[in-house]
Amino acid sequence: MKKIGILSDTHDYWDKRYIPYLEVCDEIWHAGDIGSVVLTQRLEAIRPLRAVYGNCDGYPLRYNYGSYLFFELEQIKVLMTHIGGYPG
C-alpha cells in the first residue's frame, strides 16, 4: 500500500521540517491554495506530486493544475478538489 503525504492551504509557506515526513511517502498530494510554483518545485523534488489549484491560486498554478483531479490508485477512485461546494 502506498503512503501518501496530503497537504492543503500552504499559501506558499514552507518549512524544512516537512521534509522527513514527506520523504517517507510514495506520492505527495496538494489539495489547493498552493501559493507558488516554487512550492510545487520543492515538493516535486521530494516525491511525485499530484495537485489541484485553490481559490487563492493564480496563474501559472491554474495553468499547470486543474480545479479537480480524478484518478485511480491501487483500485481506489480518488477525486481531489479544493472546495467541494459552497453553502447555500
TORZA-795768 format. One record per residue (C-alpha): residue number from 1; residue in one letter; x, y, z. Coordinates in steps of 0.1 Angstrom, whole numbers. Layout:
% residues N
(pt NUM, a, (X, Y, Z))
...
% end
This chain:
% residues 88
(pt 1, m, (0, 0, 0))
(pt 2, k, (13, 34, -10))
(pt 3, k, (20, 61, 16))
(pt 4, i, (5, 95, 6))
(pt 5, g, (15, 129, 20))
(pt 6, i, (-15, 151, 19))
(pt 7, l, (-13, 189, 20))
(pt 8, s, (-36, 218, 15))
(pt 9, d, (-37, 256, 20))
(pt 10, t, (0, 261, 23))
(pt 11, h, (-3, 295, 8))
(pt 12, d, (34, 294, -2))
(pt 13, y, (45, 286, 34))
(pt 14, w, (74, 262, 36))
(pt 15, d, (93, 247, 65))
(pt 16, k, (122, 223, 60))
(pt 17, r, (108, 203, 89))
(pt 18, y, (83, 189, 65))
(pt 19, i, (109, 171, 45))
(pt 20, p, (114, 140, 68))
(pt 21, y, (76, 134, 68))
(pt 22, l, (73, 137, 30))
(pt 23, e, (104, 117, 21))
(pt 24, v, (88, 85, 35))
(pt 25, c, (58, 89, 12))
(pt 26, d, (54, 75, -22))
(pt 27, e, (35, 105, -35))
(pt 28, i, (25, 140, -23))
(pt 29, w, (-10, 153, -29))
(pt 30, h, (-17, 190, -26))
(pt 31, a, (-54, 200, -25))
(pt 32, g, (-51, 236, -34))
(pt 33, d, (-41, 271, -23))
(pt 34, i, (-6, 261, -30))
(pt 35, g, (8, 296, -33))
(pt 36, s, (35, 295, -59))
(pt 37, v, (53, 274, -85))
(pt 38, v, (84, 275, -62))
(pt 39, l, (65, 254, -36))
(pt 40, t, (54, 228, -62))
(pt 41, q, (90, 225, -74))
(pt 42, r, (101, 219, -38))
(pt 43, l, (75, 192, -34))
(pt 44, e, (83, 176, -68))
(pt 45, a, (120, 174, -57))
(pt 46, i, (110, 152, -28))
(pt 47, r, (83, 129, -44))
(pt 48, p, (59, 128, -73))
(pt 49, l, (32, 155, -69))
(pt 50, r, (-5, 154, -77))
(pt 51, a, (-22, 187, -72))
(pt 52, v, (-52, 210, -79))
(pt 53, y, (-53, 247, -77))
(pt 54, g, (-73, 265, -50))
(pt 55, n, (-94, 297, -50))
(pt 56, c, (-63, 318, -39))
(pt 57, d, (-40, 304, -66))
(pt 58, g, (-34, 324, -97))
(pt 59, y, (-16, 319, -130))
(pt 60, p, (6, 298, -136))
(pt 61, l, (-8, 274, -110))
(pt 62, r, (-42, 275, -126))
(pt 63, y, (-25, 268, -160))
(pt 64, n, (-4, 239, -146))
(pt 65, y, (-31, 222, -125))
(pt 66, g, (-69, 217, -128))
(pt 67, s, (-96, 226, -103))
(pt 68, y, (-102, 189, -98))
(pt 69, l, (-82, 157, -104))
(pt 70, f, (-98, 123, -108))
(pt 71, f, (-76, 92, -108))
(pt 72, e, (-74, 57, -96))
(pt 73, l, (-47, 44, -73))
(pt 74, e, (-45, 8, -61))
(pt 75, q, (-80, 2, -73))
(pt 76, i, (-94, 32, -53))
(pt 77, k, (-110, 60, -72))
(pt 78, v, (-99, 94, -59))
(pt 79, l, (-114, 128, -67))
(pt 80, m, (-93, 157, -54))
(pt 81, t, (-106, 193, -54))
(pt 82, h, (-100, 223, -32))
(pt 83, i, (-136, 233, -25))
(pt 84, g, (-163, 207, -29))
(pt 85, g, (-191, 233, -29))
(pt 86, y, (-203, 264, -13))
(pt 87, p, (-230, 267, 13))
(pt 88, g, (-264, 279, 1))
% end
